[in-house]
Amino acid sequence: MTTEIAYLILIALVIYIYIDIRKRKNNNYSHKSYSEYNQQTQPDQEINTIWKDKYQPRNLLTINERDQYRKLKAWASNHDAIVFTKVRVLDIIEPRNNTNNYKTLFYKIQAKHVDFVICDQNINVKCIIELDDNSHKNKDRKERDKFLDEALTGAGYKILHTKYITAEFLSQI
């Protein structure tokens, strides 16, 4: 009988210690902010050392894209529209769920972008604009453009290509 009591006391003691350890562990993390916890696990100094000199800034738009954007923005302000630049294709189309090769189609568009997207005030896409600079003459670029044109028009979007934004071009939007 005394061994049974000893076993029960031992089990109760183990449960008590387990609960106490869990409480202490939860209290240690619950009072820390995310940044405090993150600094403890990955010090900023170590991250900066690894990545500090690996990247450099670059312009979002080329000089030509910037000039054309300004023309589009001026037009949009008079037509109750909004212009977005460098829009990722995956943000405006996606493969249909019932497609057998969903992942292949997903990967085919995930890293591509279009130059400009014209939206209404509810952010509904009205038109997609691609600026065709000299790189669009290359064979691989022509194939990319053909693919994107088919994918975007197949999804119901209007896509326009131009080298420069002109008054005549803007009338097509």
Residue frames relative to the residue before (quaternion, step in Angstrom):
aa qw qx qy qz dx dy dz
M 1.0000 0.0000 0.0000 0.0000 0.00 0.00 0.00
T 0.6630 0.5052 -0.3132 0.4551 3.59 0.95 -0.77
T 0.6263 0.5206 -0.3509 0.4622 3.63 1.05 -0.60
E 0.6201 0.5299 -0.3455 0.4640 3.59 1.05 -0.67
I 0.6487 0.4972 -0.3130 0.4837 3.58 0.98 -0.80
A 0.6338 0.5285 -0.3270 0.4605 3.58 0.98 -0.79
Y 0.6496 0.5053 -0.3114 0.4751 3.59 0.99 -0.83
L 0.6502 0.5093 -0.3163 0.4667 3.61 0.95 -0.81
I 0.6478 0.5007 -0.3157 0.4795 3.57 0.99 -0.82
L 0.6421 0.5241 -0.3140 0.4632 3.58 0.99 -0.82
I 0.6543 0.4990 -0.3074 0.4779 3.60 0.94 -0.88
A 0.6484 0.5105 -0.3153 0.4686 3.59 0.94 -0.89
L 0.6471 0.5214 -0.3109 0.4612 3.58 0.99 -0.82
V 0.6442 0.5076 -0.3156 0.4773 3.62 0.97 -0.84
I 0.6520 0.4984 -0.3199 0.4734 3.61 0.92 -0.86
Y 0.6402 0.5261 -0.3253 0.4556 3.60 0.94 -0.87
I 0.6673 0.4943 -0.2961 0.4719 3.60 0.90 -0.94
Y 0.6384 0.5306 -0.3211 0.4559 3.60 0.95 -0.86
I 0.6701 0.4860 -0.2945 0.4776 3.60 0.89 -0.95
D 0.6461 0.5256 -0.3150 0.4550 3.59 0.96 -0.85
I 0.6489 0.5098 -0.3133 0.4699 3.60 0.96 -0.85
R 0.6493 0.5158 -0.3148 0.4617 3.60 0.94 -0.87
K 0.6460 0.5181 -0.3219 0.4588 3.59 0.96 -0.86
R 0.6684 0.5012 -0.2990 0.4611 3.57 0.90 -0.92
K 0.6453 0.5192 -0.3195 0.4604 3.57 0.95 -0.85
N 0.6710 0.4900 -0.2957 0.4714 3.62 0.90 -0.90
N 0.6588 0.5086 -0.3157 0.4557 3.58 0.96 -0.79
N 0.6150 0.5601 -0.3510 0.4300 3.60 1.02 -0.69
Y 0.7652 0.3729 -0.2016 0.4845 3.62 0.92 -0.84
S 0.6249 0.5816 -0.3553 0.3808 3.57 1.05 -0.62
H 0.7091 0.4516 -0.2733 0.4675 3.61 1.07 -0.53
K 0.6051 0.5529 -0.3610 0.4448 3.59 1.24 -0.10
S 0.4145 -0.6606 0.5538 0.2919 3.54 -1.08 0.68
Y 0.6824 -0.4759 0.3485 0.4318 3.54 -1.27 0.29
S 0.6704 0.5081 -0.3146 0.4398 3.59 0.90 -0.89
E 0.6296 0.5188 -0.3399 0.4679 3.59 1.04 -0.72
Y 0.6650 0.4893 -0.3036 0.4755 3.56 0.93 -0.88
N 0.6580 0.5151 -0.3100 0.4534 3.59 0.95 -0.88
Q 0.6413 0.5144 -0.3266 0.4662 3.60 1.00 -0.77
Q 0.6378 0.5311 -0.3284 0.4509 3.54 1.05 -0.74
T 0.7491 0.4033 -0.2259 0.4745 3.60 0.94 -0.86
Q 0.7977 0.0550 -0.0153 0.6003 3.61 1.08 -0.71
P 0.2433 -0.8048 0.5200 0.1506 3.59 0.03 1.21
D 0.5590 -0.6233 0.4365 0.3294 3.57 -1.01 0.87
Q 0.6024 0.5787 -0.3641 0.4120 3.57 1.01 -0.75
E 0.6651 0.4959 -0.3048 0.4678 3.60 0.93 -0.85
I 0.6482 0.5091 -0.3192 0.4678 3.60 0.96 -0.84
N 0.6624 0.5069 -0.3109 0.4557 3.59 0.89 -0.91
T 0.6278 0.5394 -0.3411 0.4456 3.57 1.00 -0.73
I 0.6845 0.4917 -0.2850 0.4565 3.57 0.95 -0.85
W 0.8312 0.2778 -0.1010 0.4709 3.60 0.74 -1.06
K 0.4007 0.7830 -0.4304 0.2028 3.56 1.25 -0.31
D 0.8257 0.2224 -0.0929 0.5100 3.61 0.72 -0.98
K 0.4668 0.7139 -0.4172 0.3136 3.59 1.19 0.42
Y 0.7846 0.2667 -0.1247 0.5456 3.61 1.15 -0.55
Q 0.1281 -0.7594 0.6308 0.0950 3.50 -1.30 0.40
P 0.5596 -0.6067 0.4277 0.3687 3.62 -1.09 0.50
R 0.0429 -0.7723 0.6314 0.0541 3.52 -1.26 0.42
N 0.5825 -0.5902 0.4247 0.3633 3.55 -1.17 0.50
L 0.5190 -0.6411 0.4737 0.3085 3.53 -1.04 0.81
L 0.7996 0.1504 -0.0489 0.5793 3.57 0.97 -0.90
T 0.4897 -0.6041 0.5296 0.3388 3.54 -1.21 0.54
I 0.6866 -0.4600 0.3426 0.4469 3.59 -1.24 0.19
N 0.6632 0.4939 -0.3058 0.4719 3.60 0.93 -0.87
E 0.6534 0.5085 -0.3206 0.4602 3.61 0.90 -0.86
R 0.6376 0.5294 -0.3216 0.4580 3.58 1.01 -0.79
D 0.6544 0.5066 -0.3101 0.4679 3.59 0.96 -0.87
Q 0.6784 0.4817 -0.2868 0.4749 3.58 0.94 -0.91
Y 0.6020 0.5543 -0.3489 0.4568 3.59 1.09 -0.70
R 0.6473 0.5224 -0.3239 0.4507 3.58 0.90 -0.87
K 0.6451 0.5045 -0.3194 0.4768 3.59 1.01 -0.77
L 0.6626 0.4993 -0.3028 0.4691 3.58 0.94 -0.87
K 0.6490 0.5244 -0.3186 0.4497 3.57 0.96 -0.85
A 0.6401 0.5087 -0.3234 0.4763 3.60 0.99 -0.80
W 0.6459 0.5042 -0.3146 0.4792 3.60 0.95 -0.85
A 0.6720 0.5238 -0.2997 0.4292 3.59 0.87 -0.99
S 0.6419 0.5346 -0.3382 0.4333 3.60 0.96 -0.77
N 0.6978 0.4375 -0.2647 0.5016 3.60 1.16 -0.52
H 0.7418 0.3826 -0.2091 0.5095 3.61 1.25 -0.21
D 0.5020 -0.6861 0.4123 0.3276 3.59 1.18 0.54
A 0.5100 0.6282 -0.4157 0.4154 3.57 1.01 0.88
I 0.2854 -0.7269 0.6002 0.1732 3.52 -1.34 0.32
V 0.2280 -0.7699 0.5838 0.1203 3.58 -0.99 0.87
F 0.0966 -0.7603 0.6406 0.0471 3.56 -0.93 0.98
T 0.2355 -0.7784 0.5671 0.1303 3.56 -1.05 0.76
K 0.8545 0.1372 -0.1062 0.4897 3.53 -1.30 0.54
V 0.1900 0.7999 -0.5392 0.1824 3.56 0.75 1.06
R 0.4373 -0.6875 0.5210 0.2543 3.54 -0.90 1.00
V 0.5272 -0.6591 0.4365 0.3116 3.58 -0.83 1.01
L 0.6409 0.5423 -0.3238 0.4363 3.59 0.99 -0.79
D 0.6212 0.5373 -0.3471 0.4527 3.60 1.21 -0.33
I 0.7606 0.3437 -0.2097 0.5093 3.61 1.18 -0.30
I 0.7694 0.1076 -0.1292 0.6162 3.61 1.26 -0.18
E 0.0484 -0.7711 0.6331 0.0470 3.54 -1.28 0.37
P 0.5914 -0.5619 0.4182 0.3996 3.59 -1.14 0.45
R 0.5282 -0.6067 0.4813 0.3483 3.56 -1.13 0.62
N 0.5877 -0.6289 0.3957 0.3203 3.56 -1.04 0.85
N 0.7272 0.4491 -0.2543 0.4525 3.59 0.95 -0.76
T 0.4545 0.6897 -0.4466 0.3439 3.59 1.25 0.23
N 0.5248 -0.6647 0.4390 0.3002 3.58 -0.90 0.96
N 0.7884 0.2831 -0.1372 0.5286 3.58 0.88 -0.91
Y 0.0061 0.8570 -0.5135 0.0430 3.56 0.95 0.98
K 0.6963 0.4823 -0.2909 0.4449 3.61 0.75 -1.01
T 0.6291 0.5270 -0.3372 0.4612 3.60 0.97 -0.79
L 0.6748 0.4816 -0.2876 0.4795 3.58 0.91 -0.93
F 0.6111 0.5482 -0.3339 0.4632 3.59 1.08 -0.75
Y 0.7038 0.4662 -0.2695 0.4634 3.58 0.78 -1.04
K 0.6092 0.5801 -0.3479 0.4140 3.59 1.11 -0.63
I 0.7814 0.3181 -0.1759 0.5073 3.61 1.09 -0.59
Q 0.5062 0.7170 -0.4101 0.2480 3.60 1.14 -0.47
A 0.7758 0.3372 -0.1965 0.4957 3.63 0.96 -0.67
K 0.5549 0.6029 -0.4005 0.4102 3.60 1.24 0.10
H 0.0763 -0.7790 0.6189 0.0661 3.53 -1.23 0.48
V 0.3296 -0.6943 0.5942 0.2371 3.54 -1.33 0.28
D 0.6265 -0.5939 0.3594 0.3543 3.55 -1.14 0.60
F 0.8169 -0.0479 0.0776 0.5695 3.59 0.75 -1.04
V 0.0996 -0.7503 0.6494 0.0739 3.52 -1.19 0.65
I 0.2145 -0.7614 0.6028 0.1046 3.54 -0.83 1.07
C 0.0470 -0.8054 0.5906 -0.0186 3.57 -0.78 1.08
D 0.4809 -0.6070 0.5305 0.3447 3.54 -1.31 0.32
Q 0.7423 -0.4241 0.2819 0.4355 3.58 -1.28 0.00
N 0.6668 0.4663 -0.2969 0.4997 3.61 1.26 -0.34
I 0.4762 -0.6944 0.3983 0.3637 3.57 1.37 0.26
N 0.3700 0.6690 -0.5370 0.3567 3.57 1.00 0.88
V 0.4623 -0.6941 0.4770 0.2775 3.57 -0.82 1.00
K 0.1608 -0.7940 0.5831 0.0607 3.55 -0.87 1.03
C 0.7992 -0.0654 0.0968 0.5896 3.57 1.06 -0.75
I 0.2085 -0.7448 0.6214 0.1250 3.54 -1.19 0.68
I 0.1241 -0.8039 0.5807 0.0345 3.56 -0.88 0.96
E 0.1051 -0.7641 0.6354 0.0371 3.52 -0.96 0.99
L 0.2815 -0.7296 0.5991 0.1717 3.55 -0.90 0.95
D 0.2057 -0.7983 0.5584 0.0927 3.55 -0.65 1.09
D 0.0584 -0.7896 0.6109 -0.0009 3.55 -0.15 1.30
N 0.7811 -0.3559 0.2263 0.4604 3.59 -1.25 -0.14
S 0.5915 0.5869 -0.3753 0.4059 3.60 1.10 -0.54
H 0.6077 0.5761 -0.3529 0.4174 3.60 1.16 -0.47
K 0.5645 0.5881 -0.3870 0.4309 3.59 1.27 -0.03
N 0.5504 0.6207 -0.3882 0.4014 3.59 1.22 -0.40
K 0.6178 -0.5898 0.3796 0.3555 3.56 -1.09 0.79
D 0.6882 0.4804 -0.2999 0.4535 3.61 0.82 -0.94
R 0.6448 0.5124 -0.3176 0.4700 3.57 1.09 -0.70
K 0.6152 0.5339 -0.3424 0.4681 3.59 1.08 -0.70
E 0.6462 0.5093 -0.3130 0.4744 3.58 1.01 -0.82
R 0.6348 0.5198 -0.3219 0.4724 3.58 0.99 -0.82
D 0.6648 0.5071 -0.3020 0.4579 3.58 0.88 -0.94
K 0.6469 0.5139 -0.3219 0.4624 3.58 0.97 -0.86
F 0.6423 0.5202 -0.3185 0.4641 3.58 0.94 -0.88
L 0.6975 0.4730 -0.2837 0.4574 3.59 0.79 -1.01
D 0.6224 0.5378 -0.3445 0.4524 3.58 0.99 -0.78
E 0.6765 0.4845 -0.2917 0.4716 3.58 0.91 -0.91
A 0.6703 0.4995 -0.3022 0.4582 3.59 0.92 -0.90
L 0.7069 0.4677 -0.2707 0.4563 3.59 0.85 -0.94
T 0.6761 0.4550 -0.3031 0.4940 3.60 0.93 -0.81
G 0.6103 0.5498 -0.3430 0.4556 3.58 1.11 -0.64
A 0.6771 0.4569 -0.2796 0.5046 3.58 1.17 -0.57
G 0.6310 -0.5846 0.3125 0.4030 3.57 1.30 0.03
Y 0.5560 0.6155 -0.3966 0.3933 3.59 1.21 0.19
K 0.3844 -0.6622 0.5911 0.2537 3.49 -1.32 0.51
I 0.0407 -0.7963 0.6035 0.0088 3.58 -0.80 1.00
L 0.1150 -0.7922 0.5989 0.0222 3.53 -0.92 1.01
H 0.1975 -0.7605 0.6099 0.1030 3.54 -1.09 0.82
T 0.1438 0.7693 -0.6144 0.1002 3.53 -1.05 0.78
K 0.4468 -0.6497 0.5310 0.3103 3.52 -1.26 0.35
Y 0.7930 0.0516 0.0029 0.6070 3.57 1.07 -0.84
I 0.4498 -0.6538 0.5377 0.2849 3.54 -1.18 0.63
T 0.0192 0.7856 -0.6154 0.0606 3.56 -0.66 1.16
A 0.6747 -0.4658 0.3679 0.4387 3.58 -1.30 0.19
E 0.6364 0.5254 -0.3247 0.4621 3.59 0.99 -0.80
F 0.6518 0.5075 -0.3141 0.4679 3.57 0.96 -0.85
L 0.6613 0.5247 -0.3097 0.4374 3.59 0.89 -0.92
S 0.6079 0.5581 -0.3579 0.4369 3.61 1.10 -0.53
Q 0.6277 0.5513 -0.3356 0.4353 3.63 1.22 -0.35
I 0.5639 0.6227 -0.3880 0.3792 3.56 1.21 -0.40
